[in-house]
Amino acid sequence: MKYENRNPHGQLRLDRLEQFERTIGARLPEDYRSYLIDQNGGTPEAFLICWPGSDEPAEVFNDAFGLHDGPDYSRLDKAAQGMREFLPDDLIPIGSDPGGNVFCLSVKGDRHGQVFFWNHERSEGDLSVEYLASSFTDFVENMKEDG
């Protein structure tokens, strides 16, 4: 997958990644850790999301979060802190769509590594998330380009 705006707010320092993992109480899945170390908020060139079992794009991956000192709206640590009361305990937000919904990654338990979509217009907890992919790698590889 090609990315635009690689490290838009600077390269990720390993100590910052480890501090974030201590804060959330879990080690991030290896494929997502690698993405953060390499891209740190870079946006995939393909950005249209299809629901599992469909080839028709239904969502747009608008902003990817990273661990940096850039704007709060694009910071993984700020998003994780701000979304804590809305998401199930095993999920952290990793990016957003233009409508204020977030793409989430499970970092604990049986769903570890899986990617979900959280819709802010639904009720809180597990009822507000929908499964998208078995891993961050699969999530990115299944994105479609516009046109």
Contacts in CASP RR format, 6 or more apart in sequence:
PFRMAT RR
TARGET T0000
AUTHOR 0000-0000-0000
METHOD contacts of the structure
MODEL  1
MKYENRNPHGQLRLDRLEQFERTIGARLPEDYRSYLIDQNGGTPEAFLIC
WPGSDEPAEVFNDAFGLHDGPDYSRLDKAAQGMREFLPDDLIPIGSDPGG
NVFCLSVKGDRHGQVFFWNHERSEGDLSVEYLASSFTDFVENMKEDG
1 44 0 8 1.000
1 45 0 8 1.000
1 46 0 8 1.000
1 140 0 8 1.000
1 141 0 8 1.000
1 143 0 8 1.000
2 44 0 8 1.000
2 45 0 8 1.000
3 39 0 8 1.000
3 42 0 8 1.000
3 43 0 8 1.000
3 44 0 8 1.000
3 45 0 8 1.000
4 42 0 8 1.000
4 43 0 8 1.000
4 44 0 8 1.000
4 45 0 8 1.000
5 41 0 8 1.000
5 42 0 8 1.000
5 43 0 8 1.000
6 38 0 8 1.000
6 39 0 8 1.000
6 40 0 8 1.000
6 42 0 8 1.000
7 39 0 8 1.000
7 40 0 8 1.000
7 41 0 8 1.000
7 42 0 8 1.000
8 40 0 8 1.000
8 41 0 8 1.000
8 42 0 8 1.000
8 68 0 8 1.000
8 74 0 8 1.000
9 40 0 8 1.000
9 41 0 8 1.000
9 66 0 8 1.000
9 68 0 8 1.000
9 69 0 8 1.000
9 70 0 8 1.000
9 71 0 8 1.000
9 74 0 8 1.000
10 40 0 8 1.000
10 68 0 8 1.000
11 40 0 8 1.000
12 36 0 8 1.000
12 37 0 8 1.000
12 40 0 8 1.000
12 66 0 8 1.000
12 67 0 8 1.000
12 68 0 8 1.000
14 37 0 8 1.000
16 67 0 8 1.000
17 28 0 8 1.000
17 33 0 8 1.000
17 36 0 8 1.000
17 37 0 8 1.000
17 67 0 8 1.000
20 28 0 8 1.000
20 67 0 8 1.000
20 76 0 8 1.000
20 77 0 8 1.000
20 80 0 8 1.000
21 27 0 8 1.000
21 28 0 8 1.000
23 77 0 8 1.000
23 80 0 8 1.000
24 80 0 8 1.000
24 92 0 8 1.000
24 107 0 8 1.000
25 108 0 8 1.000
26 107 0 8 1.000
26 108 0 8 1.000
27 33 0 8 1.000
27 107 0 8 1.000
28 36 0 8 1.000
28 105 0 8 1.000
28 107 0 8 1.000
29 105 0 8 1.000
29 107 0 8 1.000
29 112 0 8 1.000
29 113 0 8 1.000
29 135 0 8 1.000
29 136 0 8 1.000
31 135 0 8 1.000
31 136 0 8 1.000
31 137 0 8 1.000
32 94 0 8 1.000
32 105 0 8 1.000
32 113 0 8 1.000
32 136 0 8 1.000
35 136 0 8 1.000
35 140 0 8 1.000
36 66 0 8 1.000
36 67 0 8 1.000
36 76 0 8 1.000
39 64 0 8 1.000
40 66 0 8 1.000
40 67 0 8 1.000
40 68 0 8 1.000
41 64 0 8 1.000
41 65 0 8 1.000
41 66 0 8 1.000
41 68 0 8 1.000
41 74 0 8 1.000
42 64 0 8 1.000
42 66 0 8 1.000
43 61 0 8 1.000
43 63 0 8 1.000
43 64 0 8 1.000
44 61 0 8 1.000
44 64 0 8 1.000
44 140 0 8 1.000
44 143 0 8 1.000
45 145 0 8 1.000
46 143 0 8 1.000
46 144 0 8 1.000
46 145 0 8 1.000
47 60 0 8 1.000
47 61 0 8 1.000
47 62 0 8 1.000
47 143 0 8 1.000
47 145 0 8 1.000
47 146 0 8 1.000
48 57 0 8 1.000
48 59 0 8 1.000
48 60 0 8 1.000
48 61 0 8 1.000
48 143 0 8 1.000
48 144 0 8 1.000
48 145 0 8 1.000
48 146 0 8 1.000
49 57 0 8 1.000
49 58 0 8 1.000
49 59 0 8 1.000
49 60 0 8 1.000
49 61 0 8 1.000
49 103 0 8 1.000
49 117 0 8 1.000
49 132 0 8 1.000
49 142 0 8 1.000
49 143 0 8 1.000
49 144 0 8 1.000
50 56 0 8 1.000
50 57 0 8 1.000
50 58 0 8 1.000
50 142 0 8 1.000
50 144 0 8 1.000
51 58 0 8 1.000
51 130 0 8 1.000
51 132 0 8 1.000
52 131 0 8 1.000
52 132 0 8 1.000
52 133 0 8 1.000
55 144 0 8 1.000
57 144 0 8 1.000
59 97 0 8 1.000
59 101 0 8 1.000
59 117 0 8 1.000
60 97 0 8 1.000
60 98 0 8 1.000
61 95 0 8 1.000
61 97 0 8 1.000
61 103 0 8 1.000
61 143 0 8 1.000
62 95 0 8 1.000
62 96 0 8 1.000
62 97 0 8 1.000
62 98 0 8 1.000
62 99 0 8 1.000
63 73 0 8 1.000
63 74 0 8 1.000
63 95 0 8 1.000
63 96 0 8 1.000
64 74 0 8 1.000
64 94 0 8 1.000
64 95 0 8 1.000
65 74 0 8 1.000
65 75 0 8 1.000
65 76 0 8 1.000
65 79 0 8 1.000
65 93 0 8 1.000
65 94 0 8 1.000
65 95 0 8 1.000
65 96 0 8 1.000
66 74 0 8 1.000
66 75 0 8 1.000
66 76 0 8 1.000
67 75 0 8 1.000
67 76 0 8 1.000
67 77 0 8 1.000
68 74 0 8 1.000
68 75 0 8 1.000
72 78 0 8 1.000
76 92 0 8 1.000
76 93 0 8 1.000
76 94 0 8 1.000
79 92 0 8 1.000
79 93 0 8 1.000
79 95 0 8 1.000
79 96 0 8 1.000
79 102 0 8 1.000
80 92 0 8 1.000
80 93 0 8 1.000
83 92 0 8 1.000
83 93 0 8 1.000
83 102 0 8 1.000
83 118 0 8 1.000
85 124 0 8 1.000
86 118 0 8 1.000
86 120 0 8 1.000
86 124 0 8 1.000
86 125 0 8 1.000
86 128 0 8 1.000
87 93 0 8 1.000
87 104 0 8 1.000
87 118 0 8 1.000
87 125 0 8 1.000
87 129 0 8 1.000
88 125 0 8 1.000
88 126 0 8 1.000
88 129 0 8 1.000
89 108 0 8 1.000
90 106 0 8 1.000
90 107 0 8 1.000
90 108 0 8 1.000
90 109 0 8 1.000
90 111 0 8 1.000
90 112 0 8 1.000
91 104 0 8 1.000
91 105 0 8 1.000
91 106 0 8 1.000
91 107 0 8 1.000
91 116 0 8 1.000
91 118 0 8 1.000
91 129 0 8 1.000
92 104 0 8 1.000
92 105 0 8 1.000
92 107 0 8 1.000
93 102 0 8 1.000
93 103 0 8 1.000
93 104 0 8 1.000
93 118 0 8 1.000
94 102 0 8 1.000
94 103 0 8 1.000
94 104 0 8 1.000
94 105 0 8 1.000
94 115 0 8 1.000
94 136 0 8 1.000
95 102 0 8 1.000
95 103 0 8 1.000
96 102 0 8 1.000
96 103 0 8 1.000
97 103 0 8 1.000
99 120 0 8 1.000
100 120 0 8 1.000
101 117 0 8 1.000
101 118 0 8 1.000
101 119 0 8 1.000
101 120 0 8 1.000
102 117 0 8 1.000
102 118 0 8 1.000
102 120 0 8 1.000
103 115 0 8 1.000
103 116 0 8 1.000
103 117 0 8 1.000
103 118 0 8 1.000
103 132 0 8 1.000
103 139 0 8 1.000
104 115 0 8 1.000
104 116 0 8 1.000
104 117 0 8 1.000
104 118 0 8 1.000
104 129 0 8 1.000
105 113 0 8 1.000
105 114 0 8 1.000
105 115 0 8 1.000
105 116 0 8 1.000
105 136 0 8 1.000
106 112 0 8 1.000
106 113 0 8 1.000
106 114 0 8 1.000
106 115 0 8 1.000
106 116 0 8 1.000
107 113 0 8 1.000
113 134 0 8 1.000
113 135 0 8 1.000
113 136 0 8 1.000
114 131 0 8 1.000
114 132 0 8 1.000
114 133 0 8 1.000
114 134 0 8 1.000
114 135 0 8 1.000
115 131 0 8 1.000
115 132 0 8 1.000
115 133 0 8 1.000
115 134 0 8 1.000
115 135 0 8 1.000
115 136 0 8 1.000
115 138 0 8 1.000
115 139 0 8 1.000
116 129 0 8 1.000
116 130 0 8 1.000
116 131 0 8 1.000
116 132 0 8 1.000
117 129 0 8 1.000
117 130 0 8 1.000
117 132 0 8 1.000
118 128 0 8 1.000
118 129 0 8 1.000
119 128 0 8 1.000
119 129 0 8 1.000
119 130 0 8 1.000
120 128 0 8 1.000
122 128 0 8 1.000
132 139 0 8 1.000
133 139 0 8 1.000
133 142 0 8 1.000
END
